[in-house]
Amino acid sequence: MGTLLTFLAVGLVTLIAASIVISVLGGLLGLTFGIAQFLLLKVAPVMAIGWLALKLFDKVRGKRRISVSDQRWLDEG
């Protein structure tokens, strides 16, 4: 009878531990997917539009213009 109760206790503890581990992993996965969804659907389109706007602005504006002192500083470095 004692062995049966030991198996029952070990099985119960194992089920509780497994449910805690699975719930923690589920929470982490949910948080990870939430952050990925936010970055992919909210941040990435804004960054892509900004990048395209900068490329178009650069193309319309022509070559990059910097001051003579800045060019000298770049050439020295």
C-alpha positions in Angstrom: 0.0 0.0 0.0 2.9 2.4 0.8 4.4 1.9 -2.7 1.1 2.7 -4.3 0.9 6.0 -2.4 4.5 6.8 -3.2 3.7 6.4 -6.9 0.6 8.5 -6.6 2.6 11.3 -4.8 5.4 11.2 -7.4 2.9 11.3 -10.2 1.0 14.2 -8.7 4.2 16.2 -8.1 5.3 15.4 -11.7 2.0 16.6 -13.1 2.2 19.8 -11.1 5.8 20.5 -12.1 5.0 19.7 -15.7 2.0 22.1 -15.7 4.1 24.9 -14.2 6.9 24.4 -16.8 4.4 24.3 -19.7 2.6 27.4 -18.4 6.0 29.3 -18.1 7.0 28.2 -21.6 3.6 29.2 -23.0 3.9 32.6 -21.4 7.4 33.1 -22.8 6.3 32.0 -26.3 3.2 34.3 -26.1 5.4 37.2 -25.1 7.9 36.4 -27.9 5.2 36.2 -30.5 3.6 39.4 -29.3 6.8 41.3 -29.6 7.5 39.8 -33.0 4.0 40.7 -34.2 4.4 44.2 -32.9 7.8 44.7 -34.6 6.7 43.1 -37.9 3.3 44.7 -38.2 3.8 48.1 -36.5 7.4 49.1 -36.6 8.7 47.5 -39.9 6.1 49.3 -42.2 7.0 52.7 -40.6 10.7 52.0 -41.0 10.2 50.9 -44.6 8.3 54.0 -45.5 10.9 56.2 -43.8 13.7 54.4 -45.7 11.9 54.8 -49.0 11.3 58.5 -48.3 14.9 59.0 -47.5 16.0 57.2 -50.7 13.6 59.3 -52.8 14.7 62.5 -51.1 18.3 61.7 -51.7 17.6 60.9 -55.4 15.7 64.2 -55.9 18.3 66.2 -54.0 21.2 64.7 -55.9 24.7 64.2 -54.5 25.4 64.6 -50.9 26.6 68.1 -50.0 28.8 68.7 -47.0 30.8 71.7 -45.9 34.4 72.2 -46.9 35.5 71.9 -43.2 33.6 68.6 -42.9 35.2 67.3 -46.1 38.7 68.2 -44.7 37.9 66.5 -41.5 36.9 63.3 -43.3 39.9 63.4 -45.5 42.3 63.8 -42.5 40.8 60.9 -40.5 
